[in-house]
Amino acid sequence: MHKSCFGSIALALKRVLSPMGLEFDPAGLGVEWEGLQAIRESLRNGEPLVKLGKNKSPDSNIQECTANQDLLLPALSRLFVANLKLPSVPRLRPEIEIVYKMCQRQVDEDKTDDDAWDIRKMLRFVKRKASREDPSLES
C-alpha cells in the first residue's frame, strides 16, 4: 500500500516539475536587467535598452546578440526553464517598461513594443543556432 502511494506522489511530482507545459515567464526580468550595472548605466546615459545594427532586418544576427548579451543572458535562462518556448511580446512589454522606469527613462509605447519584438527576435536566433548545434565563431 505504501509503495503505490509513493509511486503516485512521484508521478505527480514528475508532472509538476516537467518543463513541457511551462511557458516563458518574464516576471522579474525588468528588475533583473536594472540590477545589471552595464544595462543600468547605458540606460541612464540615454542609450537604448536594445542595441541594434544599422540595417533592421526581420532576423537577428550574431553582432546584435553579442552587443546585447547582458540583456539576453537572464532571458536565456528563462528560455531554458520554459523548454525553449519563446516569450510572447505582450508579456515582455511590462518588464521593459519597468526597467525604463527604474532608470528614470520615459519611452513611448512604440519603443517598448519594438524592444519586446527585438528581444524575442534575438532569443529566436540563439534558439535556432543552438538547436542546429551551429555555434558561430564570428563576433
C-alpha positions as CSV (number, residue, x, y, z in Angstrom):
1,M,0.0,0.0,0.0
2,H,2.8,2.4,0.9
3,K,4.6,1.6,-2.3
4,S,1.7,2.6,-4.6
5,C,1.2,5.8,-2.6
6,F,4.8,6.8,-3.0
7,G,4.6,5.9,-6.7
8,S,1.6,8.2,-7.2
9,I,3.4,11.0,-5.4
10,A,6.5,10.5,-7.5
11,L,4.4,10.6,-10.7
12,A,2.6,13.7,-9.6
13,L,5.9,15.5,-8.8
14,K,7.3,14.4,-12.1
15,R,4.3,16.0,-13.9
16,V,4.6,19.2,-11.9
17,L,8.3,19.5,-12.3
18,S,8.3,18.6,-16.0
19,P,9.2,21.6,-18.2
20,M,7.0,20.5,-21.1
21,G,3.9,22.6,-20.0
22,L,5.8,25.7,-18.9
23,E,5.6,29.0,-20.7
24,F,8.4,31.6,-20.8
25,D,7.9,33.6,-17.6
26,P,9.3,37.1,-18.0
27,A,8.3,38.2,-14.5
28,G,11.2,39.9,-12.7
29,L,13.3,40.5,-15.9
30,G,12.9,44.2,-15.6
31,V,14.2,44.3,-12.1
32,E,17.0,41.9,-13.0
33,W,18.0,44.0,-16.0
34,E,18.1,47.1,-13.9
35,G,20.3,45.3,-11.4
36,L,23.0,44.8,-14.1
37,Q,25.4,47.7,-14.0
38,A,26.1,47.7,-17.7
39,I,22.4,48.0,-18.6
40,R,21.6,50.5,-15.8
41,E,24.5,52.8,-16.8
42,S,23.7,52.7,-20.5
43,L,20.0,53.5,-19.9
44,R,20.9,56.3,-17.6
45,N,23.3,57.7,-20.2
46,G,20.4,57.9,-22.7
47,E,21.3,54.8,-24.7
48,P,18.6,52.3,-25.9
49,L,17.8,49.1,-24.0
50,V,18.3,47.1,-27.1
51,K,21.4,47.8,-29.2
52,L,20.7,47.1,-32.9
53,G,22.8,47.2,-36.0
54,K,22.2,49.7,-38.8
55,N,20.0,47.6,-41.0
56,K,16.8,46.5,-39.4
57,S,16.1,43.0,-40.8
58,P,13.4,40.6,-39.8
59,D,16.1,38.3,-38.4
60,S,18.7,38.9,-35.8
61,N,22.4,38.3,-36.2
62,I,25.5,37.4,-34.2
63,Q,26.6,41.0,-33.8
64,E,23.3,42.1,-32.3
65,C,23.2,39.2,-29.9
66,T,26.8,39.9,-28.8
67,A,26.0,43.6,-28.3
68,N,23.0,42.6,-26.2
69,Q,24.5,39.7,-24.2
70,D,23.8,41.4,-20.8
71,L,20.2,41.7,-21.8
72,L,19.9,38.2,-23.2
73,L,21.5,36.1,-20.5
74,P,18.7,36.4,-17.9
75,A,16.2,35.8,-20.7
76,L,18.1,32.8,-22.0
77,S,17.9,31.1,-18.6
78,R,14.2,31.6,-18.6
79,L,14.0,30.2,-22.1
80,F,15.8,27.0,-20.9
81,V,13.4,26.6,-18.0
82,A,10.4,27.1,-20.4
83,N,11.7,24.2,-22.5
84,L,12.8,26.7,-25.3
85,K,9.3,28.3,-25.6
86,L,9.8,31.9,-26.8
87,P,8.2,34.7,-24.8
88,S,5.1,36.5,-26.0
89,V,5.6,40.2,-26.8
90,P,2.7,41.3,-24.6
91,R,4.3,39.6,-21.6
92,L,7.7,41.2,-22.3
93,R,6.3,44.7,-22.6
94,P,5.7,45.3,-18.8
95,E,9.2,44.2,-18.0
96,I,10.7,46.6,-20.5
97,E,8.6,49.4,-19.0
98,I,9.8,48.5,-15.6
99,V,13.5,48.7,-16.5
100,Y,13.0,52.0,-18.2
101,K,11.1,53.5,-15.2
102,M,13.7,52.3,-12.8
103,C,16.3,54.0,-14.8
104,Q,14.3,57.3,-14.9
105,R,13.6,57.0,-18.7
106,Q,10.4,57.8,-20.4
107,V,9.7,56.0,-23.6
108,D,6.6,55.7,-25.7
109,E,4.6,52.6,-26.3
110,D,6.1,52.1,-29.8
111,K,9.7,51.9,-28.4
112,T,8.6,49.4,-25.7
113,D,6.9,47.3,-28.4
114,D,10.0,47.5,-30.7
115,D,12.2,46.4,-27.8
116,A,10.0,43.5,-27.0
117,W,10.0,42.3,-30.6
118,D,13.7,42.7,-30.9
119,I,14.4,40.8,-27.7
120,R,12.1,38.0,-28.9
121,K,13.9,38.0,-32.3
122,M,17.3,37.7,-30.7
123,L,16.1,34.8,-28.5
124,R,14.7,33.1,-31.5
125,F,18.0,33.5,-33.3
126,V,20.0,32.0,-30.4
127,K,17.5,29.2,-30.0
128,R,17.7,28.3,-33.7
129,K,21.6,28.4,-33.6
130,A,21.6,26.2,-30.5
131,S,19.1,23.7,-31.9
132,R,21.2,23.2,-35.0
133,E,24.3,23.0,-32.8
134,D,25.7,25.7,-35.1
135,P,27.9,27.8,-32.9
136,S,29.4,30.7,-34.7
137,L,32.9,31.9,-34.1
138,E,32.2,35.3,-35.6
139,S,31.6,38.3,-33.3
